[in-house]
Amino acid sequence: MNASHHPSDDLLWSYAAGSLDEPSSILIATHLSLCPACRAVVAKAEGMGGELFENSGTADIDAGSLDAVLARLDETEEAPRIALETVGEEAESVSVPRPLKDYLPGSIPSLSWRWLGPGVHYTAIKTEARGPKVGLLRIAPGTKVPMHGHSGNEMTMVLAGGYTDATGNYQRGDVEAADDGLVHQPVADAGEECLCLVVTEGELQPTGMIAKVLQPFFRF
């Protein structure tokens, strides 16, 4: 299944340029392992960046040059055929993409999961970087995550199962970007546990009565 929701071009460009923070890079690299269309964008960004550098000499790169490069990223091109690097594990229903697998100390079930609320568990992923936090979120089938907003940007990528909120339905490989203007209540699809990779810059902001009761636990 091809992803329907993708990271922004700005994020893909930053990833290609090597200027994205480590937690966000983990999520983008994981998405790229499942999305040929975004791999094509990153490959073209890297190519355009190298071409721009080679042609710039010692002169400053003006805004017009950069705009021309970014415009060329919008041109359609057949996605390169890159084999997915996934690792199937016994007792797991999800293949873990290699960029994420390299950050995990063990299999998904063996990780140290913290209870956030009924049917919702979270485990942090350690990185060397300060700033955004990255971790995995497990949501039991049919579970409603407490209604909440955000004090900063958040990216969520589905690894298994799926969920639905006011912005749409998200399946394996899909990425949702949220900012401090979004208040939502994701609901896991029925039939299969939803596993997500989450990068957060701020704190969750509970808005409903139940969410406020769970506030001491409902934080990444």
Backbone as JSON Lines, residues from 0, in Angstrom:
{"i":0,"aa":"M","n":[0.84,-1.2,0.0],"ca":[0.0,0.0,0.0],"c":[0.88,1.25,0.0]}
{"i":1,"aa":"N","n":[0.62,2.16,-0.93],"ca":[1.38,3.41,-0.99],"c":[0.82,4.43,-0.01]}
{"i":2,"aa":"A","n":[1.7,5.23,0.56],"ca":[1.29,6.25,1.5],"c":[0.42,7.3,0.81]}
{"i":3,"aa":"S","n":[-0.56,7.81,1.53],"ca":[-1.43,8.86,1.01],"c":[-1.13,10.22,1.62]}
{"i":4,"aa":"H","n":[-0.49,10.22,2.78],"ca":[-0.15,11.46,3.48],"c":[1.37,11.51,3.66]}
{"i":5,"aa":"H","n":[1.97,12.6,3.2],"ca":[3.43,12.68,3.13],"c":[3.97,13.86,3.93]}
{"i":6,"aa":"P","n":[5.25,13.82,4.31],"ca":[5.89,15.0,4.91],"c":[5.92,16.14,3.9]}
{"i":7,"aa":"S","n":[6.03,17.36,4.39],"ca":[6.09,18.51,3.5],"c":[7.39,18.5,2.69]}
{"i":8,"aa":"D","n":[7.38,19.2,1.55],"ca":[8.59,19.32,0.74],"c":[9.71,20.01,1.51]}
{"i":9,"aa":"D","n":[9.34,20.94,2.4],"ca":[10.36,21.62,3.2],"c":[11.12,20.62,4.08]}
{"i":10,"aa":"L","n":[10.38,19.68,4.67],"ca":[11.02,18.68,5.52],"c":[11.9,17.74,4.69]}
{"i":11,"aa":"L","n":[11.41,17.35,3.52],"ca":[12.19,16.47,2.66],"c":[13.44,17.17,2.17]}
{"i":12,"aa":"W","n":[13.32,18.47,1.84],"ca":[14.48,19.23,1.41],"c":[15.51,19.34,2.55]}
{"i":13,"aa":"S","n":[15.03,19.62,3.76],"ca":[15.93,19.72,4.92],"c":[16.62,18.4,5.18]}
{"i":14,"aa":"Y","n":[15.88,17.31,5.02],"ca":[16.48,15.99,5.2],"c":[17.58,15.76,4.17]}
{"i":15,"aa":"A","n":[17.29,16.09,2.92],"ca":[18.26,15.9,1.85],"c":[19.5,16.76,2.07]}
{"i":16,"aa":"A","n":[19.32,17.93,2.66],"ca":[20.43,18.85,2.9],"c":[21.22,18.49,4.16]}
{"i":17,"aa":"G","n":[20.69,17.55,4.95],"ca":[21.37,17.16,6.18],"c":[21.19,18.15,7.3]}
{"i":18,"aa":"S","n":[20.17,19.01,7.23],"ca":[19.98,20.04,8.24],"c":[18.83,19.74,9.19]}
{"i":19,"aa":"L","n":[18.23,18.57,9.06],"ca":[17.09,18.21,9.91],"c":[17.59,17.6,11.21]}
{"i":20,"aa":"D","n":[16.89,17.87,12.31],"ca":[17.29,17.31,13.59],"c":[17.17,15.79,13.58]}
{"i":21,"aa":"E","n":[17.88,15.14,14.51],"ca":[17.96,13.67,14.5],"c":[16.6,13.0,14.69]}
{"i":22,"aa":"P","n":[15.77,13.4,15.68],"ca":[14.47,12.74,15.82],"c":[13.61,12.83,14.56]}
{"i":23,"aa":"S","n":[13.56,14.03,13.95],"ca":[12.76,14.18,12.73],"c":[13.37,13.38,11.58]}
{"i":24,"aa":"S","n":[14.69,13.29,11.54],"ca":[15.36,12.51,10.49],"c":[15.02,11.04,10.59]}
{"i":25,"aa":"I","n":[14.87,10.54,11.82],"ca":[14.49,9.14,12.0],"c":[13.13,8.9,11.36]}
{"i":26,"aa":"L","n":[12.19,9.79,11.63],"ca":[10.84,9.63,11.07],"c":[10.86,9.75,9.55]}
{"i":27,"aa":"I","n":[11.55,10.76,9.04],"ca":[11.59,10.94,7.58],"c":[12.25,9.75,6.9]}
{"i":28,"aa":"A","n":[13.37,9.27,7.45],"ca":[14.06,8.11,6.85],"c":[13.17,6.88,6.89]}
{"i":29,"aa":"T","n":[12.42,6.72,7.97],"ca":[11.51,5.58,8.08],"c":[10.4,5.68,7.04]}
{"i":30,"aa":"H","n":[9.86,6.88,6.86],"ca":[8.85,7.1,5.82],"c":[9.42,6.83,4.43]}
{"i":31,"aa":"L","n":[10.63,7.28,4.18],"ca":[11.25,7.09,2.86],"c":[11.4,5.62,2.52]}
{"i":32,"aa":"S","n":[11.66,4.78,3.54],"ca":[11.83,3.35,3.29],"c":[10.53,2.71,2.79]}
{"i":33,"aa":"L","n":[9.4,3.39,3.0],"ca":[8.1,2.86,2.59],"c":[7.44,3.66,1.48]}
{"i":34,"aa":"C","n":[8.07,4.77,1.05],"ca":[7.41,5.67,0.1],"c":[8.31,5.99,-1.1]}
{"i":35,"aa":"P","n":[8.14,5.31,-2.22],"ca":[8.94,5.6,-3.41],"c":[8.8,7.04,-3.91]}
{"i":36,"aa":"A","n":[7.62,7.63,-3.77],"ca":[7.41,9.0,-4.27],"c":[8.29,9.99,-3.52]}
{"i":37,"aa":"C","n":[8.36,9.86,-2.2],"ca":[9.19,10.79,-1.43],"c":[10.67,10.48,-1.59]}
{"i":38,"aa":"R","n":[11.01,9.22,-1.83],"ca":[12.42,8.9,-2.13],"c":[12.84,9.62,-3.4]}
{"i":39,"aa":"A","n":[11.94,9.7,-4.37],"ca":[12.27,10.39,-5.62],"c":[12.49,11.88,-5.38]}
{"i":40,"aa":"V","n":[11.68,12.48,-4.51],"ca":[11.84,13.9,-4.2],"c":[13.19,14.15,-3.53]}
{"i":41,"aa":"V","n":[13.55,13.28,-2.55],"ca":[14.81,13.45,-1.85],"c":[15.99,13.23,-2.79]}
{"i":42,"aa":"A","n":[15.89,12.22,-3.65],"ca":[16.97,11.96,-4.61],"c":[17.17,13.16,-5.52]}
{"i":43,"aa":"K","n":[16.07,13.75,-5.96],"ca":[16.19,14.92,-6.84],"c":[16.74,16.12,-6.07]}
{"i":44,"aa":"A","n":[16.31,16.27,-4.81],"ca":[16.82,17.38,-3.99],"c":[18.32,17.25,-3.8]}
{"i":45,"aa":"E","n":[18.78,16.05,-3.54],"ca":[20.22,15.83,-3.37],"c":[20.96,16.14,-4.67]}
{"i":46,"aa":"G","n":[20.39,15.71,-5.79],"ca":[21.01,15.98,-7.08],"c":[21.05,17.47,-7.39]}
{"i":47,"aa":"M","n":[19.93,18.16,-7.14],"ca":[19.87,19.59,-7.4],"c":[20.8,20.36,-6.47]}
{"i":48,"aa":"G","n":[20.89,19.91,-5.22],"ca":[21.78,20.56,-4.27],"c":[23.23,20.43,-4.69]}
{"i":49,"aa":"G","n":[23.62,19.23,-5.16],"ca":[24.98,19.03,-5.62],"c":[25.28,19.86,-6.85]}
{"i":50,"aa":"E","n":[24.32,19.94,-7.77],"ca":[24.48,20.72,-8.99],"c":[24.62,22.2,-8.66]}
{"i":51,"aa":"L","n":[23.79,22.68,-7.73],"ca":[23.84,24.08,-7.34],"c":[25.17,24.42,-6.71]}
{"i":52,"aa":"F","n":[25.69,23.51,-5.86],"ca":[26.97,23.75,-5.2],"c":[28.11,23.79,-6.22]}
{"i":53,"aa":"E","n":[28.08,22.86,-7.18],"ca":[29.15,22.8,-8.18],"c":[29.16,24.04,-9.06]}
{"i":54,"aa":"N","n":[27.98,24.57,-9.35],"ca":[27.89,25.71,-10.26],"c":[28.01,27.06,-9.56]}
{"i":55,"aa":"S","n":[28.01,27.04,-8.23],"ca":[28.0,28.31,-7.52],"c":[29.38,28.94,-7.42]}
{"i":56,"aa":"G","n":[30.44,28.11,-7.44],"ca":[31.79,28.63,-7.29],"c":[31.92,29.33,-5.95]}
{"i":57,"aa":"T","n":[32.5,30.51,-5.97],"ca":[32.65,31.27,-4.73],"c":[31.58,32.33,-4.58]}
{"i":58,"aa":"A","n":[30.69,32.42,-5.58],"ca":[29.64,33.44,-5.53],"c":[28.55,33.03,-4.56]}
{"i":59,"aa":"D","n":[27.88,34.02,-4.01],"ca":[26.77,33.74,-3.12],"c":[25.6,33.18,-3.93]}
{"i":60,"aa":"I","n":[24.82,32.29,-3.32],"ca":[23.64,31.74,-3.97],"c":[22.48,32.69,-3.7]}
{"i":61,"aa":"D","n":[21.92,33.26,-4.76],"ca":[20.84,34.2,-4.53],"c":[19.51,33.47,-4.4]}
{"i":62,"aa":"A","n":[18.5,34.21,-3.96],"ca":[17.19,33.61,-3.72],"c":[16.59,33.05,-5.0]}
{"i":63,"aa":"G","n":[16.87,33.72,-6.13],"ca":[16.33,33.23,-7.39],"c":[16.85,31.87,-7.76]}
{"i":64,"aa":"S","n":[18.14,31.63,-7.48],"ca":[18.73,30.32,-7.77],"c":[18.08,29.23,-6.93]}
{"i":65,"aa":"L","n":[17.89,29.54,-5.64],"ca":[17.28,28.55,-4.77],"c":[15.84,28.29,-5.17]}
{"i":66,"aa":"D","n":[15.1,29.33,-5.54],"ca":[13.73,29.14,-5.99],"c":[13.67,28.26,-7.23]}
{"i":67,"aa":"A","n":[14.64,28.43,-8.13],"ca":[14.67,27.62,-9.35],"c":[14.9,26.15,-9.01]}
{"i":68,"aa":"V","n":[15.77,25.9,-8.05],"ca":[16.03,24.52,-7.63],"c":[14.78,23.92,-7.01]}
{"i":69,"aa":"L","n":[14.14,24.67,-6.12],"ca":[12.94,24.15,-5.47],"c":[11.83,23.9,-6.49]}
{"i":70,"aa":"A","n":[11.75,24.76,-7.5],"ca":[10.72,24.59,-8.53],"c":[10.94,23.29,-9.29]}
{"i":71,"aa":"R","n":[12.19,22.94,-9.54],"ca":[12.49,21.72,-10.28],"c":[12.12,20.49,-9.48]}
{"i":72,"aa":"L","n":[12.04,20.62,-8.14],"ca":[11.64,19.48,-7.32],"c":[10.18,19.11,-7.54]}
{"i":73,"aa":"D","n":[9.41,20.07,-8.06],"ca":[8.0,19.81,-8.3],"c":[7.76,19.06,-9.6]}
{"i":74,"aa":"E","n":[8.79,18.96,-10.45],"ca":[8.63,18.24,-11.7],"c":[8.46,16.75,-11.41]}
{"i":75,"aa":"T","n":[7.56,16.12,-12.14],"ca":[7.31,14.71,-11.9],"c":[8.42,13.86,-12.48]}
{"i":76,"aa":"E","n":[8.7,12.77,-11.8],"ca":[9.71,11.84,-12.26],"c":[9.4,10.47,-11.67]}
{"i":77,"aa":"E","n":[9.62,9.44,-12.43],"ca":[9.36,8.1,-11.93],"c":[10.23,7.82,-10.72]}
{"i":78,"aa":"A","n":[9.59,7.29,-9.66],"ca":[10.32,7.03,-8.43],"c":[11.36,5.93,-8.66]}
{"i":79,"aa":"P","n":[12.56,6.09,-8.09],"ca":[13.57,5.05,-8.24],"c":[13.13,3.77,-7.55]}
{"i":80,"aa":"R","n":[13.52,2.66,-8.11],"ca":[13.15,1.38,-7.52],"c":[14.21,0.99,-6.49]}
{"i":81,"aa":"I","n":[13.86,1.19,-5.24],"ca":[14.77,0.88,-4.15],"c":[14.11,-0.19,-3.28]}
{"i":82,"aa":"A","n":[14.81,-1.27,-3.05],"ca":[14.25,-2.35,-2.24],"c":[14.0,-1.86,-0.82]}
{"i":83,"aa":"L","n":[12.85,-2.22,-0.26],"ca":[12.55,-1.85,1.11],"c":[13.46,-2.62,2.05]}
{"i":84,"aa":"E","n":[14.04,-1.91,2.99],"ca":[14.88,-2.55,4.0],"c":[14.06,-2.7,5.27]}
{"i":85,"aa":"T","n":[13.39,-3.83,5.39],"ca":[12.57,-4.08,6.56],"c":[13.06,-5.34,7.25]}
{"i":86,"aa":"V","n":[12.73,-5.43,8.52],"ca":[13.17,-6.58,9.32],"c":[11.96,-7.22,9.94]}
{"i":87,"aa":"G","n":[11.6,-8.41,9.49],"ca":[10.5,-9.13,10.1],"c":[10.97,-9.78,11.39]}
{"i":88,"aa":"E","n":[10.14,-9.77,12.41],"ca":[10.52,-10.33,13.7],"c":[9.47,-11.33,14.14]}
{"i":89,"aa":"E","n":[9.92,-12.37,14.8],"ca":[9.0,-13.35,15.33],"c":[8.1,-12.7,16.37]}
{"i":90,"aa":"A","n":[6.87,-13.13,16.42],"ca":[5.88,-12.64,17.38],"c":[5.51,-11.18,17.12]}
{"i":91,"aa":"E","n":[5.83,-10.65,15.96],"ca":[5.43,-9.3,15.62],"c":[4.62,-9.32,14.33]}
{"i":92,"aa":"S","n":[3.65,-8.41,14.26],"ca":[2.82,-8.34,13.06],"c":[3.26,-7.22,12.15]}
{"i":93,"aa":"V","n":[4.37,-6.55,12.48],"ca":[4.82,-5.42,11.68],"c":[6.27,-5.6,11.3]}
{"i":94,"aa":"S","n":[6.61,-5.27,10.06],"ca":[8.0,-5.23,9.64],"c":[8.53,-3.84,9.97]}
{"i":95,"aa":"V","n":[9.63,-3.8,10.69],"ca":[10.19,-2.54,11.15],"c":[11.2,-2.03,10.13]}
{"i":96,"aa":"P","n":[10.97,-0.88,9.53],"ca":[11.93,-0.33,8.57],"c":[13.31,-0.16,9.2]}
{"i":97,"aa":"R","n":[14.35,-0.42,8.43],"ca":[15.72,-0.42,8.94],"c":[16.11,0.88,9.64]}
{"i":98,"aa":"P","n":[15.77,2.08,9.11],"ca":[16.19,3.31,9.81],"c":[15.7,3.37,11.25]}
{"i":99,"aa":"L","n":[14.49,2.85,11.5],"ca":[13.96,2.82,12.86],"c":[14.53,1.65,13.65]}
{"i":100,"aa":"K","n":[14.64,0.51,13.01],"ca":[15.13,-0.7,13.68],"c":[16.49,-0.45,14.32]}
{"i":101,"aa":"D","n":[17.33,0.32,13.68],"ca":[18.67,0.58,14.19],"c":[18.66,1.36,15.5]}
{"i":102,"aa":"Y","n":[17.55,2.01,15.82],"ca":[17.45,2.79,17.06],"c":[16.78,2.02,18.2]}
{"i":103,"aa":"L","n":[16.25,0.85,17.91],"ca":[15.51,0.11,18.93],"c":[16.41,-0.89,19.63]}
{"i":104,"aa":"P","n":[16.33,-0.99,20.96],"ca":[17.17,-1.93,21.71],"c":[16.69,-3.37,21.64]}
{"i":105,"aa":"G","n":[15.51,-3.6,21.1],"ca":[14.98,-4.95,21.01],"c":[13.73,-4.97,20.16]}
{"i":106,"aa":"S","n":[13.01,-6.07,20.2],"ca":[11.78,-6.21,19.42],"c":[10.7,-5.3,19.99]}
{"i":107,"aa":"I","n":[9.68,-5.02,19.22],"ca":[8.61,-4.14,19.65],"c":[7.97,-4.61,20.97]}
{"i":108,"aa":"P","n":[7.6,-5.89,21.1],"ca":[6.98,-6.32,22.36],"c":[7.91,-6.22,23.56]}
{"i":109,"aa":"S","n":[9.22,-6.31,23.34],"ca":[10.16,-6.33,24.46],"c":[10.53,-4.95,24.99]}
{"i":110,"aa":"L","n":[10.09,-3.89,24.31],"ca":[10.44,-2.54,24.73],"c":[9.72,-2.18,26.03]}
{"i":111,"aa":"S","n":[10.24,-1.2,26.72],"ca":[9.65,-0.75,27.98],"c":[8.52,0.23,27.69]}
{"i":112,"aa":"W","n":[7.29,-0.22,27.84],"ca":[6.13,0.59,27.47],"c":[5.52,1.24,28.7]}
{"i":113,"aa":"R","n":[5.23,2.53,28.6],"ca":[4.63,3.29,29.7],"c":[3.15,3.54,29.41]}
{"i":114,"aa":"W","n":[2.31,3.31,30.41],"ca":[0.87,3.49,30.28],"c":[0.52,4.97,30.23]}
{"i":115,"aa":"L","n":[-0.21,5.4,29.2],"ca":[-0.66,6.79,29.09],"c":[-2.14,6.94,29.39]}
{"i":116,"aa":"G","n":[-2.87,5.87,29.25],"ca":[-4.31,5.88,29.44],"c":[-4.85,4.54,28.96]}
{"i":117,"aa":"P","n":[-6.14,4.29,29.12],"ca":[-6.72,3.02,28.68],"c":[-6.41,2.72,27.22]}
{"i":118,"aa":"G","n":[-5.7,1.61,26.97],"ca":[-5.41,1.18,25.61],"c":[-4.3,1.95,24.93]}
{"i":119,"aa":"V","n":[-3.6,2.83,25.63],"ca":[-2.56,3.66,25.01],"c":[-1.25,3.52,25.79]}
{"i":120,"aa":"H","n":[-0.17,3.17,25.08],"ca":[1.15,3.01,25.7],"c":[2.21,3.7,24.85]}
{"i":121,"aa":"Y","n":[3.29,4.12,25.51],"ca":[4.35,4.88,24.84],"c":[5.72,4.43,25.33]}
{"i":122,"aa":"T","n":[6.69,4.43,24.41],"ca":[8.07,4.18,24.79],"c":[8.96,5.2,24.07]}
{"i":123,"aa":"A","n":[9.89,5.79,24.8],"ca":[10.78,6.78,24.23],"c":[11.92,6.11,23.48]}
{"i":124,"aa":"I","n":[12.41,6.77,22.45],"ca":[13.58,6.31,21.7],"c":[14.73,7.27,22.01]}
{"i":125,"aa":"K","n":[15.84,6.73,22.45],"ca":[16.97,7.57,22.84],"c":[17.74,8.03,21.61]}
{"i":126,"aa":"T","n":[18.08,9.31,21.61],"ca":[18.93,9.9,20.57],"c":[20.0,10.75,21.25]}
{"i":127,"aa":"E","n":[20.95,11.2,20.46],"ca":[22.02,12.05,20.98],"c":[21.64,13.53,20.95]}
{"i":128,"aa":"A","n":[20.53,13.83,20.33],"ca":[20.17,15.24,20.1],"c":[19.27,15.79,21.18]}
{"i":129,"aa":"R","n":[19.37,17.09,21.41],"ca":[18.42,17.8,22.25],"c":[17.29,18.31,21.38]}
{"i":130,"aa":"G","n":[16.21,18.71,22.04],"ca":[15.1,19.28,21.28],"c":[13.93,18.33,21.18]}
{"i":131,"aa":"P","n":[13.47,18.04,19.96],"ca":[12.29,17.18,19.8],"c":[12.5,15.8,20.43]}
{"i":132,"aa":"K","n":[11.39,15.24,20.9],"ca":[11.41,13.88,21.45],"c":[10.85,12.93,20.39]}
{"i":133,"aa":"V","n":[11.33,11.7,20.41],"ca":[10.85,10.7,19.46],"c":[10.56,9.42,20.22]}
{"i":134,"aa":"G","n":[9.48,8.75,19.84],"ca":[9.11,7.52,20.51],"c":[8.04,6.78,19.74]}
{"i":135,"aa":"L","n":[7.63,5.65,20.28],"ca":[6.61,4.81,19.67],"c":[5.35,4.86,20.51]}
{"i":136,"aa":"L","n":[4.21,4.89,19.84],"ca":[2.91,4.93,20.49],"c":[2.1,3.72,20.04]}
{"i":137,"aa":"R","n":[1.58,2.97,21.01],"ca":[0.72,1.83,20.71],"c":[-0.7,2.16,21.16]}
{"i":138,"aa":"I","n":[-1.66,1.94,20.27],"ca":[-3.05,2.24,20.57],"c":[-3.88,0.98,20.27]}
{"i":139,"aa":"A","n":[-4.6,0.49,21.25],"ca":[-5.4,-0.72,21.07],"c":[-6.51,-0.48,20.04]}
{"i":140,"aa":"P","n":[-6.92,-1.53,19.32],"ca":[-7.94,-1.37,18.29],"c":[-9.2,-0.68,18.82]}
{"i":141,"aa":"G","n":[-9.67,0.32,18.08],"ca":[-10.89,1.01,18.44],"c":[-10.76,2.02,19.56]}
{"i":142,"aa":"T","n":[-9.56,2.18,20.11],"ca":[-9.36,3.09,21.24],"c":[-9.35,4.54,20.8]}
{"i":143,"aa":"K","n":[-9.99,5.39,21.59],"ca":[-9.96,6.83,21.36],"c":[-8.86,7.44,22.23]}
{"i":144,"aa":"V","n":[-7.89,8.08,21.59],"ca":[-6.87,8.81,22.33],"c":[-7.55,10.05,22.92]}
{"i":145,"aa":"P","n":[-7.24,10.42,24.18],"ca":[-7.88,11.61,24.77],"c":[-7.74,12.85,23.88]}
{"i":146,"aa":"M","n":[-8.79,13.64,23.82],"ca":[-8.78,14.88,23.05],"c":[-7.65,15.78,23.54]}
{"i":147,"aa":"H","n":[-6.86,16.31,22.6],"ca":[-5.72,17.12,23.0],"c":[-5.27,18.06,21.9]}
{"i":148,"aa":"G","n":[-4.55,19.11,22.31],"ca":[-3.85,20.0,21.39],"c":[-2.37,19.83,21.61]}
{"i":149,"aa":"H","n":[-1.58,20.77,21.09],"ca":[-0.13,20.66,21.17],"c":[0.48,22.03,21.46]}
{"i":150,"aa":"S","n":[1.53,22.04,22.26],"ca":[2.23,23.3,22.52],"c":[3.35,23.53,21.52]}
{"i":151,"aa":"G","n":[3.55,22.58,20.62],"ca":[4.56,22.7,19.57],"c":[4.22,21.76,18.43]}
{"i":152,"aa":"N","n":[5.09,21.67,17.46],"ca":[4.84,20.81,16.31],"c":[4.94,19.34,16.68]}
{"i":153,"aa":"E","n":[4.19,18.52,15.97],"ca":[4.22,17.08,16.17],"c":[4.09,16.38,14.82]}
{"i":154,"aa":"M","n":[4.86,15.32,14.62],"ca":[4.71,14.46,13.45],"c":[4.42,13.04,13.91]}
{"i":155,"aa":"T","n":[3.47,12.42,13.25],"ca":[3.1,11.05,13.57],"c":[3.12,10.22,12.29]}
{"i":156,"aa":"M","n":[3.82,9.09,12.33],"ca":[3.85,8.18,11.19],"c":[3.33,6.82,11.62]}
{"i":157,"aa":"V","n":[2.41,6.27,10.84],"ca":[1.84,4.96,11.15],"c":[2.76,3.85,10.66]}
{"i":158,"aa":"L","n":[3.04,2.92,11.56],"ca":[3.85,1.74,11.22],"c":[2.99,0.5,11.05]}
{"i":159,"aa":"A","n":[1.89,0.43,11.74],"ca":[0.98,-0.72,11.63],"c":[-0.41,-0.26,12.04]}
{"i":160,"aa":"G","n":[-1.43,-0.95,11.51],"ca":[-2.8,-0.55,11.8],"c":[-3.12,0.78,11.17]}
{"i":161,"aa":"G","n":[-3.92,1.57,11.85],"ca":[-4.29,2.88,11.34],"c":[-5.11,3.63,12.35]}
{"i":162,"aa":"Y","n":[-5.34,4.92,12.06],"ca":[-6.21,5.72,12.93],"c":[-6.88,6.8,12.1]}
{"i":163,"aa":"T","n":[-7.92,7.38,12.69],"ca":[-8.68,8.43,12.03],"c":[-8.87,9.58,13.0]}
{"i":164,"aa":"D","n":[-8.69,10.81,12.5],"ca":[-9.05,11.99,13.27],"c":[-9.75,12.97,12.35]}
{"i":165,"aa":"A","n":[-9.91,14.22,12.8],"ca":[-10.66,15.2,12.02],"c":[-10.0,15.53,10.69]}
{"i":166,"aa":"T","n":[-8.72,15.2,10.53],"ca":[-8.01,15.54,9.3],"c":[-8.0,14.41,8.28]}
{"i":167,"aa":"G","n":[-8.41,13.2,8.68],"ca":[-8.43,12.09,7.73],"c":[-8.07,10.77,8.35]}
{"i":168,"aa":"N","n":[-7.88,9.77,7.51],"ca":[-7.5,8.42,7.94],"c":[-6.04,8.18,7.57]}
{"i":169,"aa":"Y","n":[-5.3,7.57,8.47],"ca":[-3.86,7.35,8.29],"c":[-3.54,5.87,8.43]}
{"i":170,"aa":"Q","n":[-2.83,5.34,7.43],"ca":[-2.45,3.94,7.39],"c":[-0.92,3.82,7.36]}
{"i":171,"aa":"R","n":[-0.42,2.59,7.27],"ca":[1.02,2.34,7.3],"c":[1.76,3.22,6.28]}
{"i":172,"aa":"G","n":[2.76,3.94,6.77],"ca":[3.55,4.81,5.93],"c":[3.09,6.26,5.92]}
{"i":173,"aa":"D","n":[1.82,6.52,6.3],"ca":[1.29,7.88,6.28],"c":[1.89,8.72,7.4]}
{"i":174,"aa":"V","n":[2.03,10.02,7.13],"ca":[2.57,10.97,8.1],"c":[1.57,12.1,8.31]}
{"i":175,"aa":"E","n":[1.26,12.38,9.58],"ca":[0.42,13.53,9.91],"c":[1.27,14.57,10.63]}
{"i":176,"aa":"A","n":[1.18,15.81,10.17],"ca":[1.87,16.92,10.82],"c":[0.85,17.76,11.57]}
{"i":177,"aa":"A","n":[1.12,18.01,12.86],"ca":[0.22,18.81,13.68],"c":[0.99,19.98,14.27]}
{"i":178,"aa":"D","n":[0.31,21.11,14.45],"ca":[0.93,22.26,15.1],"c":[0.06,22.68,16.27]}
{"i":179,"aa":"D","n":[0.38,23.83,16.87],"ca":[-0.34,24.25,18.07],"c":[-1.76,24.71,17.76]}
{"i":180,"aa":"G","n":[-2.15,24.72,16.48],"ca":[-3.51,25.09,16.13],"c":[-4.45,23.9,16.0]}
{"i":181,"aa":"L","n":[-3.92,22.69,16.06],"ca":[-4.74,21.49,15.86],"c":[-5.14,20.88,17.2]}
{"i":182,"aa":"V","n":[-6.43,20.71,17.4],"ca":[-6.97,19.94,18.52],"c":[-7.69,18.74,17.92]}
{"i":183,"aa":"H","n":[-7.31,17.55,18.34],"ca":[-7.9,16.37,17.71],"c":[-7.98,15.2,18.69]}
{"i":184,"aa":"Q","n":[-8.69,14.18,18.25],"ca":[-8.85,12.95,19.03],"c":[-8.69,11.75,18.1]}
{"i":185,"aa":"P","n":[-7.47,11.29,17.89],"ca":[-7.26,10.12,17.03],"c":[-7.98,8.89,17.59]}
{"i":186,"aa":"V","n":[-8.56,8.12,16.68],"ca":[-9.25,6.89,17.05],"c":[-8.63,5.75,16.24]}
{"i":187,"aa":"A","n":[-8.09,4.76,16.93],"ca":[-7.46,3.63,16.24],"c":[-8.5,2.83,15.47]}
{"i":188,"aa":"D","n":[-8.13,2.39,14.28],"ca":[-9.03,1.55,13.49],"c":[-9.3,0.24,14.22]}
{"i":189,"aa":"A","n":[-10.45,-0.34,13.95],"ca":[-10.81,-1.61,14.57],"c":[-10.01,-2.75,13.95]}
{"i":190,"aa":"G","n":[-9.81,-3.79,14.74],"ca":[-9.25,-5.04,14.22],"c":[-7.77,-5.22,14.38]}
{"i":191,"aa":"E","n":[-7.0,-4.14,14.51],"ca":[-5.54,-4.27,14.61],"c":[-4.98,-3.14,15.45]}
{"i":192,"aa":"E","n":[-4.02,-3.46,16.3],"ca":[-3.37,-2.43,17.1],"c":[-2.68,-1.42,16.19]}
{"i":193,"aa":"C","n":[-2.78,-0.15,16.56],"ca":[-2.13,0.91,15.8],"c":[-0.78,1.22,16.44]}
{"i":194,"aa":"L","n":[0.28,1.14,15.66],"ca":[1.62,1.45,16.12],"c":[2.13,2.65,15.35]}
{"i":195,"aa":"C","n":[2.55,3.68,16.07],"ca":[2.99,4.92,15.44],"c":[4.36,5.36,15.93]}
{"i":196,"aa":"L","n":[5.08,6.02,15.06],"ca":[6.33,6.7,15.39],"c":[5.99,8.18,15.54]}
{"i":197,"aa":"V","n":[6.33,8.77,16.68],"ca":[5.89,10.13,16.99],"c":[7.09,11.02,17.33]}
{"i":198,"aa":"V","n":[7.14,12.21,16.73],"ca":[8.16,13.21,17.05],"c":[7.43,14.45,17.56]}
{"i":199,"aa":"T","n":[7.76,14.88,18.77],"ca":[7.08,16.02,19.38],"c":[8.08,17.07,19.82]}
{"i":200,"aa":"E","n":[7.73,18.33,19.57],"ca":[8.57,19.44,20.0],"c":[8.12,20.02,21.33]}
{"i":201,"aa":"G","n":[6.84,19.96,21.62],"ca":[6.3,20.52,22.86],"c":[5.62,19.46,23.69]}
{"i":202,"aa":"E","n":[4.61,19.87,24.42],"ca":[3.85,18.96,25.27],"c":[2.43,18.82,24.72]}
{"i":203,"aa":"L","n":[1.81,17.69,25.03],"ca":[0.41,17.51,24.7],"c":[-0.43,18.38,25.64]}
{"i":204,"aa":"Q","n":[-1.51,18.92,25.1],"ca":[-2.39,19.81,25.87],"c":[-3.78,19.2,25.95]}
{"i":205,"aa":"P","n":[-4.08,18.43,27.02],"ca":[-5.4,17.82,27.15],"c":[-6.49,18.88,27.18]}
{"i":206,"aa":"T","n":[-7.62,18.59,26.55],"ca":[-8.71,19.57,26.49],"c":[-10.01,19.04,27.08]}
{"i":207,"aa":"G","n":[-10.26,17.73,27.03],"ca":[-11.5,17.17,27.56],"c":[-11.36,16.82,29.03]}
{"i":208,"aa":"M","n":[-12.5,16.52,29.67],"ca":[-12.5,16.19,31.09],"c":[-11.66,14.95,31.37]}
{"i":209,"aa":"I","n":[-11.85,13.9,30.56],"ca":[-11.1,12.66,30.77],"c":[-9.62,12.91,30.55]}
{"i":210,"aa":"A","n":[-9.3,13.68,29.52],"ca":[-7.89,13.97,29.22],"c":[-7.24,14.71,30.37]}
{"i":211,"aa":"K","n":[-7.97,15.64,30.99],"ca":[-7.4,16.39,32.1],"c":[-7.17,15.5,33.31]}
{"i":212,"aa":"V","n":[-8.05,14.53,33.52],"ca":[-7.86,13.57,34.61],"c":[-6.61,12.74,34.37]}
{"i":213,"aa":"L","n":[-6.37,12.4,33.08],"ca":[-5.22,11.57,32.73],"c":[-3.95,12.39,32.5]}
{"i":214,"aa":"Q","n":[-4.02,13.71,32.64],"ca":[-2.9,14.58,32.31],"c":[-1.58,14.18,32.96]}
{"i":215,"aa":"P","n":[-1.56,13.73,34.24],"ca":[-0.28,13.34,34.83],"c":[0.39,12.19,34.1]}
{"i":216,"aa":"F","n":[-0.39,11.37,33.4],"ca":[0.16,10.22,32.68],"c":[0.3,10.5,31.19]}
{"i":217,"aa":"F","n":[-0.56,11.37,30.67],"ca":[-0.67,11.57,29.23],"c":[0.36,12.58,28.73]}
{"i":218,"aa":"R","n":[1.6,12.18,28.75],"ca":[2.7,13.04,28.29],"c":[3.82,12.15,27.76]}
{"i":219,"aa":"F","n":[4.54,12.69,26.76],"ca":[5.63,11.94,26.14],"c":[6.94,12.31,26.83]}
